[in-house]
Amino acid sequence: MSENERREELLGRVVNLAGLLDYQQGSIVSRTIADKETGTLTLFAFDKGQGLSEHTAPFDAIVYALDGEADITLSGQKSRVTCGDMLIMPADQPHAVRASTPFKMLLVMIR
């Protein structure tokens, strides 16, 4: 099934976001939920200890934690996020993610 077909099957349905993606040992898994000119929705599942190194993005990004815990460093300041937490990361600010437990998040990128 193509990525587009996988997105289409979600339209008009109530779904559990955390259940759409499984953890993989020693890895980071992602799934694009929406990819539009105005922004994207991407699910991530990080195994414990996995992360994304410091980088910047040209658009604002919102992290919504769905499961587990992670440390997100934003412009040098570390914050712990847990299930139900949200963090808005402004455009062009350096940020990094490191999962302290298996961790799932929804990343909302607004262009």
N, CA, C and O atoms as CSV, one atom per row, in Angstrom:
chain,resi,resn,atom,element,x,y,z
A,1,MET,N,N,0.842,-1.174,0.000
A,1,MET,CA,C,0.000,0.000,0.000
A,1,MET,C,C,0.891,1.242,0.000
A,1,MET,O,O,1.848,1.317,0.771
A,2,SER,N,N,0.585,2.214,-0.856
A,2,SER,CA,C,1.388,3.428,-0.944
A,2,SER,C,C,1.114,4.334,0.261
A,2,SER,O,O,0.118,4.174,0.967
A,3,GLU,N,N,2.018,5.282,0.473
A,3,GLU,CA,C,1.854,6.234,1.578
A,3,GLU,C,C,0.558,7.021,1.402
A,3,GLU,O,O,-0.156,7.272,2.373
A,4,ASN,N,N,0.256,7.407,0.173
A,4,ASN,CA,C,-0.973,8.156,-0.097
A,4,ASN,C,C,-2.208,7.314,0.230
A,4,ASN,O,O,-3.169,7.824,0.808
A,5,GLU,N,N,-2.190,6.037,-0.133
A,5,GLU,CA,C,-3.311,5.137,0.183
A,5,GLU,C,C,-3.455,4.962,1.689
A,5,GLU,O,O,-4.571,4.890,2.204
A,6,ARG,N,N,-2.338,4.894,2.390
A,6,ARG,CA,C,-2.373,4.762,3.852
A,6,ARG,C,C,-2.995,5.998,4.496
A,6,ARG,O,O,-3.723,5.888,5.483
A,7,ARG,N,N,-2.705,7.190,3.930
A,7,ARG,CA,C,-3.320,8.419,4.448
A,7,ARG,C,C,-4.812,8.439,4.133
A,7,ARG,O,O,-5.622,8.814,4.980
A,8,GLU,N,N,-5.173,8.039,2.928
A,8,GLU,CA,C,-6.576,8.041,2.505
A,8,GLU,C,C,-7.437,7.146,3.395
A,8,GLU,O,O,-8.594,7.474,3.656
A,9,GLU,N,N,-6.897,6.033,3.860
A,9,GLU,CA,C,-7.692,5.122,4.688
A,9,GLU,C,C,-8.044,5.723,6.053
A,9,GLU,O,O,-8.905,5.192,6.755
A,10,LEU,N,N,-7.392,6.818,6.434
A,10,LEU,CA,C,-7.663,7.471,7.714
A,10,LEU,C,C,-8.781,8.516,7.622
A,10,LEU,O,O,-9.343,8.916,8.641
A,11,LEU,N,N,-9.098,8.953,6.411
A,11,LEU,CA,C,-10.068,10.034,6.233
A,11,LEU,C,C,-11.444,9.640,6.762
A,11,LEU,O,O,-11.962,8.568,6.450
A,12,GLY,N,N,-12.026,10.528,7.569
A,12,GLY,CA,C,-13.368,10.323,8.089
A,12,GLY,C,C,-13.495,9.268,9.167
A,12,GLY,O,O,-14.607,8.887,9.532
A,13,ARG,N,N,-12.361,8.786,9.687
A,13,ARG,CA,C,-12.371,7.742,10.718
A,13,ARG,C,C,-11.777,8.260,12.012
A,13,ARG,O,O,-10.853,9.074,12.004
A,14,VAL,N,N,-12.309,7.788,13.112
A,14,VAL,CA,C,-11.698,8.061,14.416
A,14,VAL,C,C,-10.588,7.030,14.603
A,14,VAL,O,O,-10.825,5.827,14.491
A,15,VAL,N,N,-9.379,7.505,14.888
A,15,VAL,CA,C,-8.243,6.598,15.068
A,15,VAL,C,C,-7.471,6.981,16.320
A,15,VAL,O,O,-7.493,8.135,16.747
A,16,ASN,N,N,-6.801,6.018,16.895
A,16,ASN,CA,C,-5.901,6.256,18.009
A,16,ASN,C,C,-4.524,6.500,17.413
A,16,ASN,O,O,-3.909,5.579,16.876
A,17,LEU,N,N,-4.033,7.732,17.502
A,17,LEU,CA,C,-2.755,8.089,16.870
A,17,LEU,C,C,-1.609,7.198,17.327
A,17,LEU,O,O,-0.836,6.708,16.503
A,18,ALA,N,N,-1.494,6.984,18.633
A,18,ALA,CA,C,-0.379,6.184,19.152
A,18,ALA,C,C,-0.412,4.762,18.604
A,18,ALA,O,O,0.630,4.120,18.478
A,19,GLY,N,N,-1.602,4.270,18.278
A,19,GLY,CA,C,-1.736,2.914,17.762
A,19,GLY,C,C,-1.397,2.768,16.292
A,19,GLY,O,O,-1.341,1.647,15.786
A,20,LEU,N,N,-1.170,3.873,15.594
A,20,LEU,CA,C,-0.867,3.807,14.161
A,20,LEU,C,C,0.585,3.460,13.863
A,20,LEU,O,O,0.943,3.218,12.710
A,21,LEU,N,N,1.417,3.434,14.890
A,21,LEU,CA,C,2.845,3.219,14.687
A,21,LEU,C,C,3.394,2.365,15.814
A,21,LEU,O,O,3.142,2.641,16.987
A,22,ASP,N,N,4.150,1.322,15.463
A,22,ASP,CA,C,4.757,0.441,16.456
A,22,ASP,C,C,6.213,0.839,16.692
A,22,ASP,O,O,6.871,1.403,15.817
A,23,TYR,N,N,6.695,0.534,17.888
A,23,TYR,CA,C,8.111,0.713,18.194
A,23,TYR,C,C,8.925,-0.357,17.485
A,23,TYR,O,O,8.453,-1.473,17.269
A,24,GLN,N,N,10.159,0.000,17.123
A,24,GLN,CA,C,11.122,-0.973,16.605
A,24,GLN,C,C,12.389,-0.835,17.431
A,24,GLN,O,O,12.896,0.267,17.640
A,25,GLN,N,N,12.889,-1.967,17.895
A,25,GLN,CA,C,14.058,-1.968,18.776
A,25,GLN,C,C,15.231,-1.241,18.130
A,25,GLN,O,O,15.613,-1.524,16.994
A,26,GLY,N,N,15.798,-0.289,18.890
A,26,GLY,CA,C,16.990,0.431,18.445
A,26,GLY,C,C,16.772,1.393,17.300
A,26,GLY,O,O,17.729,1.796,16.639
A,27,SER,N,N,15.508,1.776,17.049
A,27,SER,CA,C,15.213,2.581,15.863
A,27,SER,C,C,14.246,3.721,16.144
A,27,SER,O,O,13.648,3.825,17.215
A,28,ILE,N,N,14.125,4.562,15.137
A,28,ILE,CA,C,13.101,5.593,15.070
A,28,ILE,C,C,12.244,5.260,13.858
A,28,ILE,O,O,12.762,5.041,12.762
A,29,VAL,N,N,10.940,5.223,14.058
A,29,VAL,CA,C,10.000,4.924,12.979
A,29,VAL,C,C,9.127,6.159,12.786
A,29,VAL,O,O,8.759,6.814,13.761
A,30,SER,N,N,8.794,6.482,11.539
A,30,SER,CA,C,7.909,7.621,11.301
A,30,SER,C,C,6.843,7.254,10.276
A,30,SER,O,O,7.014,6.341,9.467
A,31,ARG,N,N,5.739,7.993,10.335
A,31,ARG,CA,C,4.644,7.815,9.381
A,31,ARG,C,C,4.010,9.179,9.134
A,31,ARG,O,O,3.575,9.851,10.069
A,32,THR,N,N,3.961,9.578,7.873
A,32,THR,CA,C,3.314,10.832,7.504
A,32,THR,C,C,1.811,10.625,7.478
A,32,THR,O,O,1.306,9.720,6.814
A,33,ILE,N,N,1.104,11.474,8.208
A,33,ILE,CA,C,-0.353,11.413,8.271
A,33,ILE,C,C,-0.963,12.388,7.273
A,33,ILE,O,O,-1.954,12.065,6.619
A,34,ALA,N,N,-0.381,13.577,7.151
A,34,ALA,CA,C,-0.847,14.584,6.192
A,34,ALA,C,C,0.358,15.352,5.685
A,34,ALA,O,O,1.284,15.657,6.436
A,35,ASP,N,N,0.327,15.656,4.399
A,35,ASP,CA,C,1.402,16.419,3.775
A,35,ASP,C,C,0.752,17.382,2.786
A,35,ASP,O,O,0.433,17.022,1.653
A,36,LYS,N,N,0.568,18.604,3.245
A,36,LYS,CA,C,-0.096,19.630,2.444
A,36,LYS,C,C,0.842,20.823,2.292
A,36,LYS,O,O,1.848,20.930,2.994
A,37,GLU,N,N,0.502,21.711,1.374
A,37,GLU,CA,C,1.301,22.904,1.147
A,37,GLU,C,C,1.405,23.753,2.418
A,37,GLU,O,O,2.404,24.441,2.629
A,38,THR,N,N,0.382,23.702,3.254
A,38,THR,CA,C,0.348,24.522,4.467
A,38,THR,C,C,1.010,23.871,5.674
A,38,THR,O,O,1.224,24.535,6.688
A,39,GLY,N,N,1.340,22.581,5.585
A,39,GLY,CA,C,2.009,21.924,6.699
A,39,GLY,C,C,1.920,20.413,6.637
A,39,GLY,O,O,1.332,19.841,5.720
A,40,THR,N,N,2.523,19.775,7.644
A,40,THR,CA,C,2.548,18.311,7.703
A,40,THR,C,C,2.207,17.828,9.104
A,40,THR,O,O,2.389,18.541,10.091
A,41,LEU,N,N,1.709,16.597,9.163
A,41,LEU,CA,C,1.512,15.860,10.409
A,41,LEU,C,C,2.306,14.573,10.269
A,41,LEU,O,O,2.074,13.799,9.342
A,42,THR,N,N,3.237,14.339,11.177
A,42,THR,CA,C,4.071,13.143,11.113
A,42,THR,C,C,4.128,12.499,12.487
A,42,THR,O,O,4.405,13.165,13.484
A,43,LEU,N,N,3.862,11.196,12.533
A,43,LEU,CA,C,4.000,10.416,13.766
A,43,LEU,C,C,5.418,9.880,13.854
A,43,LEU,O,O,6.005,9.491,12.844
A,44,PHE,N,N,5.969,9.859,15.065
A,44,PHE,CA,C,7.280,9.276,15.311
A,44,PHE,C,C,7.187,8.320,16.487
A,44,PHE,O,O,6.470,8.582,17.453
A,45,ALA,N,N,7.913,7.213,16.406
A,45,ALA,CA,C,8.081,6.283,17.527
A,45,ALA,C,C,9.585,6.088,17.716
A,45,ALA,O,O,10.270,5.577,16.830
A,46,PHE,N,N,10.088,6.501,18.878
A,46,PHE,CA,C,11.507,6.398,19.206
A,46,PHE,C,C,11.686,5.287,20.228
A,46,PHE,O,O,10.988,5.263,21.241
A,47,ASP,N,N,12.610,4.365,19.977
A,47,ASP,CA,C,12.965,3.420,21.023
A,47,ASP,C,C,13.758,4.179,22.090
A,47,ASP,O,O,14.325,5.237,21.814
A,48,LYS,N,N,13.794,3.643,23.287
A,48,LYS,CA,C,14.536,4.265,24.395
A,48,LYS,C,C,15.963,4.575,23.953
A,48,LYS,O,O,16.643,3.723,23.380
A,49,GLY,N,N,16.408,5.797,24.223
A,49,GLY,CA,C,17.776,6.204,23.897
A,49,GLY,C,C,17.946,6.748,22.491
A,49,GLY,O,O,18.992,7.315,22.174
A,50,GLN,N,N,16.948,6.588,21.648
A,50,GLN,CA,C,17.043,7.089,20.275
A,50,GLN,C,C,16.667,8.568,20.242
A,50,GLN,O,O,15.966,9.058,21.128
A,51,GLY,N,N,17.135,9.273,19.221
A,51,GLY,CA,C,16.803,10.682,19.134
A,51,GLY,C,C,17.184,11.301,17.813
A,51,GLY,O,O,17.730,10.652,16.921
A,52,LEU,N,N,16.880,12.565,17.721
A,52,LEU,CA,C,17.245,13.376,16.568
A,52,LEU,C,C,18.262,14.400,17.039
A,52,LEU,O,O,18.036,15.090,18.033
A,53,SER,N,N,19.375,14.502,16.338
A,53,SER,CA,C,20.412,15.450,16.722
A,53,SER,C,C,19.932,16.880,16.472
A,53,SER,O,O,18.952,17.110,15.764
A,54,GLU,N,N,20.637,17.816,17.062
A,54,GLU,CA,C,20.232,19.216,16.964
A,54,GLU,C,C,20.161,19.661,15.503
A,54,GLU,O,O,21.057,19.399,14.701
A,55,HIS,N,N,19.062,20.341,15.194
A,55,HIS,CA,C,18.831,20.862,13.849
A,55,HIS,C,C,17.862,22.037,13.956
A,55,HIS,O,O,17.333,22.322,15.031
A,56,THR,N,N,17.637,22.708,12.844
A,56,THR,CA,C,16.641,23.771,12.796
A,56,THR,C,C,15.648,23.451,11.693
A,56,THR,O,O,15.912,22.629,10.815
A,57,ALA,N,N,14.498,24.119,11.753
A,57,ALA,CA,C,13.477,23.986,10.717
A,57,ALA,C,C,13.019,25.395,10.344
A,57,ALA,O,O,12.971,26.277,11.202
A,58,PRO,N,N,12.687,25.609,9.093
A,58,PRO,CA,C,12.302,26.958,8.666
A,58,PRO,C,C,10.874,27.344,9.051
A,58,PRO,O,O,10.431,28.451,8.744
A,59,PHE,N,N,10.149,26.441,9.721
A,59,PHE,CA,C,8.759,26.688,10.094
A,59,PHE,C,C,8.546,26.340,11.562
A,59,PHE,O,O,9.304,25.563,12.143
A,60,ASP,N,N,7.506,26.925,12.157
A,60,ASP,CA,C,7.125,26.532,13.511
A,60,ASP,C,C,6.748,25.057,13.524
A,60,ASP,O,O,6.195,24.543,12.552
A,61,ALA,N,N,7.050,24.378,14.630
A,61,ALA,CA,C,6.712,22.964,14.776
A,61,ALA,C,C,6.132,22.748,16.166
A,61,ALA,O,O,6.583,23.343,17.145
A,62,ILE,N,N,5.134,21.893,16.230
A,62,ILE,CA,C,4.502,21.561,17.503
A,62,ILE,C,C,4.713,20.078,17.748
A,62,ILE,O,O,4.393,19.249,16.895
A,63,VAL,N,N,5.251,19.745,18.911
A,63,VAL,CA,C,5.378,18.348,19.334
A,63,VAL,C,C,4.249,18.061,20.310
A,63,VAL,O,O,4.050,18.788,21.282
A,64,TYR,N,N,3.515,16.991,20.037
A,64,TYR,CA,C,2.487,16.528,20.970
A,64,TYR,C,C,2.862,15.106,21.379
A,64,TYR,O,O,2.869,14.200,20.546
A,65,ALA,N,N,3.175,14.909,22.664
A,65,ALA,CA,C,3.620,13.607,23.170
A,65,ALA,C,C,2.422,12.668,23.323
A,65,ALA,O,O,1.418,13.016,23.945
A,66,LEU,N,N,2.549,11.477,22.745
A,66,LEU,CA,C,1.476,10.479,22.757
A,66,LEU,C,C,1.733,9.321,23.700
A,66,LEU,O,O,0.790,8.689,24.175
A,67,ASP,N,N,3.018,9.028,23.982
A,67,ASP,CA,C,3.371,7.882,24.823
A,67,ASP,C,C,4.806,8.055,25.282
A,67,ASP,O,O,5.648,8.527,24.518
A,68,GLY,N,N,5.093,7.680,26.515
A,68,GLY,CA,C,6.464,7.692,27.021
A,68,GLY,C,C,6.950,9.074,27.391
A,68,GLY,O,O,6.164,9.995,27.612
A,69,GLU,N,N,8.286,9.199,27.453
A,69,GLU,CA,C,8.940,10.436,27.868
A,69,GLU,C,C,10.152,10.705,26.996
A,69,GLU,O,O,10.835,9.789,26.538
A,70,ALA,N,N,10.400,12.008,26.779
A,70,ALA,CA,C,11.594,12.404,26.021
A,70,ALA,C,C,12.075,13.745,26.530
A,70,ALA,O,O,11.313,14.526,27.100
A,71,ASP,N,N,13.357,13.995,26.312
A,71,ASP,CA,C,13.931,15.308,26.570
A,71,ASP,C,C,14.048,16.014,25.233
A,71,ASP,O,O,14.624,15.489,24.280
A,72,ILE,N,N,13.492,17.215,25.182
A,72,ILE,CA,C,13.606,18.043,23.984
A,72,ILE,C,C,14.409,19.277,24.374
A,72,ILE,O,O,14.050,20.013,25.294
A,73,THR,N,N,15.498,19.481,23.654
A,73,THR,CA,C,16.339,20.647,23.890
A,73,THR,C,C,15.986,21.680,22.830
A,73,THR,O,O,16.047,21.402,21.632
A,74,LEU,N,N,15.617,22.873,23.281
A,74,LEU,CA,C,15.227,23.964,22.402
A,74,LEU,C,C,16.087,25.175,22.743
A,74,LEU,O,O,16.003,25.726,23.841
A,75,SER,N,N,16.911,25.578,21.787
A,75,SER,CA,C,17.831,26.720,21.988
A,75,SER,C,C,18.629,26.571,23.282
A,75,SER,O,O,18.795,27.531,24.034
A,76,GLY,N,N,19.123,25.347,23.532
A,76,GLY,CA,C,19.979,25.070,24.671
A,76,GLY,C,C,19.257,24.759,25.968
A,76,GLY,O,O,19.905,24.386,26.946
A,77,GLN,N,N,17.936,24.899,26.014
A,77,GLN,CA,C,17.171,24.621,27.235
A,77,GLN,C,C,16.435,23.289,27.094
A,77,GLN,O,O,15.648,23.094,26.168
A,78,LYS,N,N,16.707,22.370,28.039
A,78,LYS,CA,C,16.120,21.035,27.994
A,78,LYS,C,C,14.790,21.017,28.736
A,78,LYS,O,O,14.661,21.568,29.829
A,79,SER,N,N,13.795,20.365,28.112
A,79,SER,CA,C,12.482,20.169,28.725
A,79,SER,C,C,12.108,18.706,28.618
A,79,SER,O,O,12.356,18.071,27.594
A,80,ARG,N,N,11.514,18.169,29.667
A,80,ARG,CA,C,11.004,16.794,29.662
A,80,ARG,C,C,9.544,16.847,29.222
A,80,ARG,O,O,8.748,17.585,29.802
A,81,VAL,N,N,9.189,16.072,28.202
A,81,VAL,CA,C,7.799,15.975,27.760
A,81,VAL,C,C,7.309,14.555,28.025
A,81,VAL,O,O,8.041,13.584,27.834
A,82,THR,N,N,6.065,14.454,28.466
A,82,THR,CA,C,5.431,13.169,28.740
A,82,THR,C,C,4.066,13.149,28.058
A,82,THR,O,O,3.603,14.159,27.529
A,83,CYS,N,N,3.442,11.994,28.082
A,83,CYS,CA,C,2.163,11.790,27.412
A,83,CYS,C,C,1.184,12.919,27.728
A,83,CYS,O,O,0.923,13.222,28.892
A,84,GLY,N,N,0.649,13.535,26.679
A,84,GLY,CA,C,-0.300,14.623,26.822
A,84,GLY,C,C,0.316,16.009,26.769
A,84,GLY,O,O,-0.403,16.999,26.637
A,85,ASP,N,N,1.651,16.098,26.870
A,85,ASP,CA,C,2.325,17.395,26.819
A,85,ASP,C,C,2.480,17.876,25.376
A,85,ASP,O,O,2.530,17.084,24.435
A,86,MET,N,N,2.555,19.199,25.238
A,86,MET,CA,C,2.785,19.820,23.944
A,86,MET,C,C,3.917,20.835,24.104
A,86,MET,O,O,4.038,21.491,25.138
A,87,LEU,N,N,4.741,20.950,23.063
A,87,LEU,CA,C,5.816,21.936,23.049
A,87,LEU,C,C,5.830,22.588,21.669
A,87,LEU,O,O,5.897,21.901,20.650
A,88,ILE,N,N,5.768,23.914,21.647
A,88,ILE,CA,C,5.848,24.643,20.383
A,88,ILE,C,C,7.294,25.080,20.183
A,88,ILE,O,O,7.881,25.743,21.038
A,89,MET,N,N,7.858,24.698,19.037
A,89,MET,CA,C,9.235,25.041,18.710
A,89,MET,C,C,9.211,26.083,17.593
A,89,MET,O,O,8.799,25.781,16.473
A,90,PRO,N,N,9.652,27.309,17.891
A,90,PRO,CA,C,9.621,28.362,16.870
A,90,PRO,C,C,10.579,28.069,15.715
A,90,PRO,O,O,11.594,27.392,15.879
A,91,ALA,N,N,10.230,28.592,14.560
A,91,ALA,CA,C,11.072,28.450,13.368
A,91,ALA,C,C,12.483,28.946,13.651
A,91,ALA,O,O,12.692,29.897,14.403
A,92,ASP,N,N,13.441,28.275,13.028
A,92,ASP,CA,C,14.856,28.669,13.051
A,92,ASP,C,C,15.529,28.573,14.420
A,92,ASP,O,O,16.629,29.097,14.596
A,93,GLN,N,N,14.895,27.918,15.390
A,93,GLN,CA,C,15.501,27.703,16.704
A,93,GLN,C,C,16.080,26.280,16.754
A,93,GLN,O,O,15.368,25.328,16.435
A,94,PRO,N,N,17.337,26.114,17.142
A,94,PRO,CA,C,17.917,24.774,17.193
A,94,PRO,C,C,17.204,23.914,18.234
A,94,PRO,O,O,16.915,24.360,19.344
A,95,HIS,N,N,16.928,22.664,17.843
A,95,HIS,CA,C,16.248,21.734,18.753
A,95,HIS,C,C,16.715,20.311,18.493
A,95,HIS,O,O,17.204,19.980,17.413
A,96,ALA,N,N,16.549,19.474,19.522
A,96,ALA,CA,C,16.941,18.065,19.448
A,96,ALA,C,C,15.978,17.270,20.324
A,96,ALA,O,O,15.362,17.810,21.243
A,97,VAL,N,N,15.858,15.964,20.021
A,97,VAL,CA,C,14.963,15.070,20.768
A,97,VAL,C,C,15.758,13.841,21.203
A,97,VAL,O,O,16.534,13.296,20.418
A,98,ARG,N,N,15.567,13.396,22.462
A,98,ARG,CA,C,16.192,12.164,22.964
A,98,ARG,C,C,15.163,11.459,23.838
A,98,ARG,O,O,14.708,12.011,24.839
A,99,ALA,N,N,14.800,10.236,23.455
A,99,ALA,CA,C,13.797,9.456,24.195
A,99,ALA,C,C,14.407,8.852,25.452
A,99,ALA,O,O,15.393,8.119,25.374
A,100,SER,N,N,13.817,9.161,26.627
A,100,SER,CA,C,14.278,8.546,27.868
A,100,SER,C,C,13.583,7.228,28.133
A,100,SER,O,O,14.076,6.405,28.905
A,101,THR,N,N,12.441,7.022,27.498
A,101,THR,CA,C,11.715,5.745,27.484
A,101,THR,C,C,11.258,5.575,26.037
A,101,THR,O,O,11.412,6.504,25.243
A,102,PRO,N,N,10.705,4.428,25.670
A,102,PRO,CA,C,10.073,4.396,24.349
A,102,PRO,C,C,9.089,5.569,24.277
A,102,PRO,O,O,8.319,5.796,25.210
A,103,PHE,N,N,9.119,6.303,23.177
A,103,PHE,CA,C,8.418,7.586,23.090
A,103,PHE,C,C,7.748,7.749,21.728
A,103,PHE,O,O,8.363,7.522,20.686
A,104,LYS,N,N,6.474,8.148,21.754
A,104,LYS,CA,C,5.754,8.452,20.520
A,104,LYS,C,C,5.301,9.897,20.558
A,104,LYS,O,O,4.884,10.414,21.594
A,105,MET,N,N,5.393,10.541,19.395
A,105,MET,CA,C,4.952,11.933,19.309
A,105,MET,C,C,4.345,12.206,17.949
A,105,MET,O,O,4.652,11.540,16.961
A,106,LEU,N,N,3.471,13.207,17.925
A,106,LEU,CA,C,2.955,13.754,16.684
A,106,LEU,C,C,3.671,15.071,16.473
A,106,LEU,O,O,3.683,15.924,17.360
A,107,LEU,N,N,4.273,15.245,15.296
A,107,LEU,CA,C,4.930,16.481,14.938
A,107,LEU,C,C,4.037,17.212,13.950
A,107,LEU,O,O,3.714,16.690,12.882
A,108,VAL,N,N,3.645,18.417,14.313
A,108,VAL,CA,C,2.818,19.259,13.445
A,108,VAL,C,C,3.708,20.389,12.953
A,108,VAL,O,O,4.159,21.217,13.744
A,109,MET,N,N,3.962,20.426,11.652
A,109,MET,CA,C,4.798,21.463,11.046
A,109,MET,C,C,3.869,22.421,10.315
A,109,MET,O,O,3.102,22.013,9.443
A,110,ILE,N,N,3.945,23.702,10.680
A,110,ILE,CA,C,3.080,24.711,10.080
A,110,ILE,C,C,3.936,25.610,9.198
A,110,ILE,O,O,4.906,26.215,9.655
A,111,ARG,N,N,3.558,25.682,7.930
A,111,ARG,CA,C,4.315,26.521,6.993
A,111,ARG,C,C,3.706,27.902,6.895
A,111,ARG,O,O,4.208,28.747,6.154
